[in-house]
């Protein structure tokens, strides 16, 4: 997903860099930490899995590194961002703003962010296309079919494996 977003941003002549657990076979410059990426970025777009490794990866230090001209965009998982630190950073104008499609305690969003002029909140609709929703429905049906037939469920939540 990250590579596809980067390709789309190329059309806007954006300078693209990235941080990941593993270097990718791409032409974009690799940064060695989320902190160094935030220090460089004007827009920090989060596209990574939610896990114990990524829990609150974006904390006060990262937000401070992003700075007053930087925007945080989270379309990944809410738990990646320390929302208390984000609320404080946005209200104190330590970052320029935030666009959030996911929240730490979904489906609820922090009321402190509602109505702020420098924050855009969406109810986790980043994948809301007809094709995606149909595929999700098909996946659920296949999971139920496998479960009822005593077969291995192909899309089991990792924590339940």
Number of C-alpha atoms within 10 A of each C-alpha: 9 12 13 9 11 17 13 12 13 12 8 8 8 11 12 15 15 24 18 13 8 8 12 13 6 9 8 13 13 16 16 14 14 18 20 15 20 26 18 16 21 18 18 23 21 21 17 16 14 16 14 10 9 14 17 18 18 23 19 19 14 21 26 19 20 25 21 17 13 22 23 25 19 20 20 21 22 23 21 25 26 18 22 12 18 23 17 16 21 23 17 11 14 19 23 20 23 25 16 22 20 25 24 17 11 13 9 10 19 14 9 13 19 11 10 14 10 15 19 15 17 13 13 17 10 12 11 10 10 9 10 11 12 12 12 12 12 12 14 15 12 15 18 15 14 14 13 11 10 9 11 12 17 13 11 10 8 7 6 5 7
